[in-house]
Amino acid sequence: MKKSKSLIIKIFLYLVLFSILIIFFIWLFQIFFLNNYYEYYKTNELTNTLTIIKNNYSKDTFYSTLENVAYNTDFCIEIMKDKETIYSNIQNNKGCINTNEITRVSKRKLEFIESNKENFKLKIINPNFNNTILLYGIKLSDTDYVFLNTSIEPLNLTVKILKNQLITVTLIMIVVAASLAYLISKSLSKPITKLKKSAKALSDGNYNVNFNVDSDIEEIKDLGTSLEYAKDVMKKTDELRRDLLSNVSHDLKTPLTMIKAYAEMERDFPSNKEKKENNMNIIIEEVDRLNILVNDILNLSKLESNIEKLNLEELDLTKLINTILNRFKIFSYTKNYEFVFNYQEELIIKADKQKLEQVIYNLVGNAINYTGSDNKVYIDVIPDKKKIRVEITDTGKGIKKEDIDKVWDKYYKSEKKYKRNTIGSGIGLSIVKNIFILHGYKYGIISKVNKGSTFWFEIPRKEKNSKN
């Protein structure tokens, strides 16, 4: 396993290494390869000049071209015709053939002319100046030849001067590079270090940390924004978890207490048949309440884990709503609730019947819990060619605008104090939302304070007798 290093150290080391590589290549090309490069340059210059002379050989401007070449370069030029020199600018300088070498060089030139080759190259040492001389020649015609020679000056002194300069420059560069590397690495790593500390605090349960960092690097700012969003989600999830534990505990405690109390009453104080039947009914009702709570928690867990699959089938939406409303008739008899649903035409849709039934049941139950003193609940169906819109409306206190999106959360209450619902487990709307998402339905809430609330969703239209 690799040993991890601090980000600031890694950036520092990389920048220092980069600076050392730059210095290394400067030394490599300016000191060690300088002589080789100089010779390569002079060789190319000789070759190019010979090409110019050859290209102008048959022109009237040939000799003026030779004069221009001689003037603009330090080359020594010699034109030979029938083995005799007809043009030369050879002077007594280090770039030309020394008189001590004339006999040996002349012999080599004649050998080249007699060989009938196209090119000639010779590299000799001038003993007077201890410099290297390059001699190049080409064939212009059967009788004419041109020879160029130039000196390659020893660069030892130049290299020595450059070395001394580079030693000073290298020392300065190392200090400057190390300082800049430290400053840059510290600047780059500072916001990341801050994010790391904030993330550590968040992992310890501190939600008061801030991930918004002052950085001009886009990726770091995006990381901070993402962590800030993750913090908000975690905070919200933690609050919901605590609320869920608190409310589920309350929902479990109350029926369990009543079940135990009525069971002990029957055990310790046997009652007459009528009272016993009443006590047993209360126990059964509380058990049913527990069963609803457990089933809702299980259903929500499956939906949020994407375990639940849709079992799509054709069904009559109008018939389904009437069936569900029939179950709530007991509230009409016992508490004078009124359910207003006037649409009675057949509406064929394709959906998961069991889950859609759960949706409507929960929304109607929610409207019962929060409707106004008139005890009215309105169910409206608004069909058009593409979709069917279902609206379930209460006449209660409504929902504040800033709280509407939170209504779908588990056990969310506009007030933190827990208020026991008339029916339901407290997580019904969260189940409804997940069923909508599973079906791909559009949904939402329209509400005004003291004017009531309307929960709506839209089902894509499925005409009767249409093909799948």
SULSULGI-V685492 format. One record per residue. N is the residue number from 1. D_FIRST is the distance of its C-alpha to the first C-alpha in Angstrom with 1 decimal. Layout:
# SULSULGI-V685492
n->N d_first->D_FIRST
n->N d_first->D_FIRST
This chain:
# SULSULGI-V685492
n->1 d_first->0.0
n->2 d_first->3.8
n->3 d_first->6.5
n->4 d_first->9.0
n->5 d_first->12.6
n->6 d_first->15.9
n->7 d_first->17.8
n->8 d_first->20.7
n->9 d_first->18.9
n->10 d_first->17.3
n->11 d_first->20.8
n->12 d_first->22.4
n->13 d_first->20.5
n->14 d_first->21.1
n->15 d_first->24.8
n->16 d_first->25.3
n->17 d_first->23.8
n->18 d_first->26.1
n->19 d_first->29.0
n->20 d_first->28.4
n->21 d_first->28.4
n->22 d_first->31.7
n->23 d_first->33.2
n->24 d_first->32.1
n->25 d_first->33.9
n->26 d_first->36.9
n->27 d_first->37.2
n->28 d_first->36.7
n->29 d_first->39.5
n->30 d_first->41.8
n->31 d_first->41.9
n->32 d_first->40.8
n->33 d_first->42.0
n->34 d_first->45.0
n->35 d_first->47.7
n->36 d_first->46.4
n->37 d_first->46.4
n->38 d_first->49.9
n->39 d_first->51.3
n->40 d_first->49.8
n->41 d_first->51.4
n->42 d_first->54.8
n->43 d_first->54.7
n->44 d_first->54.2
n->45 d_first->56.9
n->46 d_first->59.3
n->47 d_first->58.6
n->48 d_first->59.1
n->49 d_first->62.3
n->50 d_first->63.7
n->51 d_first->63.1
n->52 d_first->65.0
n->53 d_first->67.9
n->54 d_first->68.0
n->55 d_first->68.1
n->56 d_first->71.0
n->57 d_first->72.9
n->58 d_first->75.6
n->59 d_first->76.1
n->60 d_first->78.8
n->61 d_first->76.2
n->62 d_first->74.7
n->63 d_first->76.0
n->64 d_first->75.1
n->65 d_first->71.6
n->66 d_first->71.5
n->67 d_first->72.8
n->68 d_first->70.1
n->69 d_first->67.4
n->70 d_first->68.8
n->71 d_first->69.1
n->72 d_first->65.6
n->73 d_first->63.8
n->74 d_first->64.2
n->75 d_first->64.8
n->76 d_first->67.8
n->77 d_first->69.5
n->78 d_first->72.0
n->79 d_first->73.9
n->80 d_first->75.7
n->81 d_first->78.4
n->82 d_first->79.9
n->83 d_first->78.1
n->84 d_first->79.7
n->85 d_first->78.1
n->86 d_first->79.5
n->87 d_first->77.0
n->88 d_first->74.9
n->89 d_first->73.5
n->90 d_first->72.4
n->91 d_first->72.7
n->92 d_first->72.1
n->93 d_first->68.5
n->94 d_first->65.1
n->95 d_first->64.3
n->96 d_first->67.3
n->97 d_first->68.2
n->98 d_first->69.7
n->99 d_first->73.2
n->100 d_first->72.0
n->101 d_first->69.9
n->102 d_first->72.5
n->103 d_first->73.9
n->104 d_first->70.5
n->105 d_first->69.2
n->106 d_first->72.6
n->107 d_first->72.4
n->108 d_first->68.9
n->109 d_first->70.2
n->110 d_first->73.2
n->111 d_first->71.0
n->112 d_first->68.9
n->113 d_first->72.1
n->114 d_first->73.6
n->115 d_first->70.4
n->116 d_first->70.8
n->117 d_first->67.0
n->118 d_first->65.7
n->119 d_first->63.4
n->120 d_first->63.4
n->121 d_first->60.7
n->122 d_first->61.1
n->123 d_first->59.0
n->124 d_first->61.0
n->125 d_first->60.8
n->126 d_first->63.6
n->127 d_first->64.6
n->128 d_first->66.4
n->129 d_first->63.5
n->130 d_first->60.7
n->131 d_first->59.3
n->132 d_first->58.2
n->133 d_first->60.6
n->134 d_first->59.7
n->135 d_first->62.7
n->136 d_first->62.5
n->137 d_first->65.4
n->138 d_first->66.2
n->139 d_first->69.2
n->140 d_first->71.2
n->141 d_first->74.0
n->142 d_first->75.8
n->143 d_first->77.4
n->144 d_first->75.2
n->145 d_first->72.0
n->146 d_first->70.0
n->147 d_first->67.9
n->148 d_first->65.5
n->149 d_first->64.0
n->150 d_first->61.9
n->151 d_first->60.3
n->152 d_first->56.6
n->153 d_first->56.6
n->154 d_first->54.4
n->155 d_first->51.7
n->156 d_first->50.8
n->157 d_first->52.2
n->158 d_first->50.6
n->159 d_first->47.2
n->160 d_first->47.8
n->161 d_first->48.6
n->162 d_first->45.6
n->163 d_first->43.4
n->164 d_first->44.8
n->165 d_first->44.4
n->166 d_first->40.8
n->167 d_first->39.9
n->168 d_first->41.3
n->169 d_first->39.8
n->170 d_first->36.3
n->171 d_first->36.4
n->172 d_first->37.6
n->173 d_first->35.1
n->174 d_first->32.1
n->175 d_first->33.5
n->176 d_first->34.3
n->177 d_first->31.1
n->178 d_first->29.0
n->179 d_first->31.3
n->180 d_first->31.2
n->181 d_first->27.5
n->182 d_first->27.2
n->183 d_first->29.9
n->184 d_first->28.6
n->185 d_first->25.0
n->186 d_first->26.5
n->187 d_first->28.8
n->188 d_first->26.3
n->189 d_first->23.8
n->190 d_first->26.6
n->191 d_first->27.3
n->192 d_first->23.6
n->193 d_first->23.2
n->194 d_first->26.4
n->195 d_first->25.2
n->196 d_first->22.1
n->197 d_first->24.4
n->198 d_first->26.8
n->199 d_first->24.2
n->200 d_first->23.2
n->201 d_first->26.9
n->202 d_first->27.5
n->203 d_first->24.9
n->204 d_first->26.9
n->205 d_first->30.0
n->206 d_first->31.6
n->207 d_first->33.2
n->208 d_first->35.1
n->209 d_first->32.2
n->210 d_first->32.8
n->211 d_first->30.5
n->212 d_first->33.1
n->213 d_first->31.9
n->214 d_first->34.1
n->215 d_first->32.3
n->216 d_first->33.8
n->217 d_first->30.7
n->218 d_first->31.4
n->219 d_first->27.9
n->220 d_first->27.3
n->221 d_first->30.8
n->222 d_first->30.1
n->223 d_first->26.9
n->224 d_first->29.0
n->225 d_first->31.8
n->226 d_first->29.5
n->227 d_first->28.0
n->228 d_first->31.6
n->229 d_first->32.7
n->230 d_first->30.0
n->231 d_first->31.0
n->232 d_first->34.6
n->233 d_first->33.8
n->234 d_first->31.9
n->235 d_first->34.7
n->236 d_first->37.3
n->237 d_first->35.4
n->238 d_first->35.2
n->239 d_first->38.9
n->240 d_first->39.8
n->241 d_first->37.8
n->242 d_first->39.7
n->243 d_first->43.0
n->244 d_first->42.4
n->245 d_first->41.8
n->246 d_first->44.8
n->247 d_first->47.1
n->248 d_first->46.1
n->249 d_first->46.6
n->250 d_first->50.0
n->251 d_first->50.9
n->252 d_first->50.0
n->253 d_first->51.7
n->254 d_first->55.1
n->255 d_first->55.9
n->256 d_first->54.6
n->257 d_first->56.8
n->258 d_first->59.8
n->259 d_first->59.2
n->260 d_first->59.0
n->261 d_first->62.1
n->262 d_first->64.3
n->263 d_first->63.2
n->264 d_first->64.1
n->265 d_first->67.3
n->266 d_first->68.3
n->267 d_first->67.4
n->268 d_first->69.1
n->269 d_first->72.0
n->270 d_first->73.0
n->271 d_first->74.7
n->272 d_first->77.2
n->273 d_first->76.4
n->274 d_first->76.3
n->275 d_first->74.1
n->276 d_first->71.8
n->277 d_first->71.4
n->278 d_first->70.5
n->279 d_first->67.9
n->280 d_first->66.4
n->281 d_first->66.2
n->282 d_first->64.4
n->283 d_first->61.8
n->284 d_first->61.4
n->285 d_first->61.0
n->286 d_first->58.3
n->287 d_first->56.5
n->288 d_first->56.8
n->289 d_first->55.3
n->290 d_first->52.3
n->291 d_first->52.0
n->292 d_first->52.0
n->293 d_first->49.3
n->294 d_first->47.0
n->295 d_first->47.7
n->296 d_first->47.1
n->297 d_first->43.7
n->298 d_first->42.7
n->299 d_first->44.1
n->300 d_first->42.3
n->301 d_first->38.9
n->302 d_first->39.5
n->303 d_first->40.5
n->304 d_first->37.6
n->305 d_first->35.2
n->306 d_first->37.0
n->307 d_first->37.9
n->308 d_first->41.6
n->309 d_first->43.3
n->310 d_first->46.7
n->311 d_first->49.6
n->312 d_first->51.9
n->313 d_first->55.6
n->314 d_first->58.9
n->315 d_first->60.6
n->316 d_first->63.4
n->317 d_first->62.0
n->318 d_first->65.4
n->319 d_first->65.9
n->320 d_first->62.4
n->321 d_first->63.2
n->322 d_first->66.6
n->323 d_first->65.1
n->324 d_first->62.6
n->325 d_first->65.4
n->326 d_first->67.5
n->327 d_first->65.0
n->328 d_first->65.4
n->329 d_first->69.2
n->330 d_first->69.1
n->331 d_first->68.2
n->332 d_first->71.3
n->333 d_first->73.5
n->334 d_first->71.9
n->335 d_first->70.9
n->336 d_first->72.8
n->337 d_first->69.9
n->338 d_first->70.9
n->339 d_first->68.8
n->340 d_first->70.0
n->341 d_first->69.2
n->342 d_first->71.8
n->343 d_first->70.1
n->344 d_first->71.2
n->345 d_first->70.8
n->346 d_first->68.5
n->347 d_first->65.0
n->348 d_first->62.9
n->349 d_first->59.2
n->350 d_first->56.1
n->351 d_first->53.6
n->352 d_first->52.0
n->353 d_first->55.1
n->354 d_first->53.4
n->355 d_first->51.0
n->356 d_first->53.7
n->357 d_first->55.9
n->358 d_first->53.3
n->359 d_first->53.1
n->360 d_first->56.9
n->361 d_first->57.2
n->362 d_first->54.6
n->363 d_first->56.2
n->364 d_first->59.7
n->365 d_first->58.6
n->366 d_first->56.9
n->367 d_first->60.2
n->368 d_first->62.2
n->369 d_first->60.2
n->370 d_first->60.5
n->371 d_first->63.8
n->372 d_first->66.7
n->373 d_first->69.8
n->374 d_first->71.5
n->375 d_first->69.1
n->376 d_first->68.8
n->377 d_first->65.9
n->378 d_first->66.3
n->379 d_first->64.7
n->380 d_first->65.2
n->381 d_first->64.4
n->382 d_first->64.7
n->383 d_first->64.5
n->384 d_first->64.6
n->385 d_first->64.1
n->386 d_first->60.3
n->387 d_first->59.2
n->388 d_first->60.4
n->389 d_first->59.7
n->390 d_first->59.9
n->391 d_first->60.5
n->392 d_first->60.8
n->393 d_first->62.4
n->394 d_first->63.2
n->395 d_first->65.6
n->396 d_first->63.6
n->397 d_first->62.2
n->398 d_first->59.8
n->399 d_first->56.3
n->400 d_first->55.4
n->401 d_first->54.0
n->402 d_first->50.7
n->403 d_first->50.2
n->404 d_first->50.9
n->405 d_first->47.3
n->406 d_first->46.3
n->407 d_first->48.9
n->408 d_first->46.6
n->409 d_first->44.0
n->410 d_first->43.9
n->411 d_first->46.5
n->412 d_first->47.2
n->413 d_first->50.4
n->414 d_first->52.2
n->415 d_first->52.7
n->416 d_first->50.1
n->417 d_first->52.7
n->418 d_first->52.4
n->419 d_first->55.5
n->420 d_first->56.0
n->421 d_first->56.8
n->422 d_first->59.9
n->423 d_first->57.9
n->424 d_first->54.3
n->425 d_first->51.0
n->426 d_first->49.8
n->427 d_first->47.2
n->428 d_first->49.6
n->429 d_first->49.2
n->430 d_first->45.4
n->431 d_first->46.1
n->432 d_first->48.7
n->433 d_first->46.3
n->434 d_first->43.7
n->435 d_first->46.5
n->436 d_first->47.7
n->437 d_first->44.3
n->438 d_first->44.0
n->439 d_first->47.5
n->440 d_first->46.8
n->441 d_first->49.9
n->442 d_first->50.6
n->443 d_first->51.4
n->444 d_first->52.2
n->445 d_first->54.4
n->446 d_first->57.5
n->447 d_first->58.7
n->448 d_first->61.0
n->449 d_first->61.4
n->450 d_first->64.4
n->451 d_first->65.0
n->452 d_first->62.8
n->453 d_first->59.8
n->454 d_first->59.4
n->455 d_first->56.4
n->456 d_first->56.4
n->457 d_first->54.6
n->458 d_first->55.5
n->459 d_first->55.6
n->460 d_first->55.9
n->461 d_first->59.4
n->462 d_first->60.0
n->463 d_first->63.6
n->464 d_first->65.6
n->465 d_first->65.8
n->466 d_first->63.2
n->467 d_first->60.9
n->468 d_first->57.2
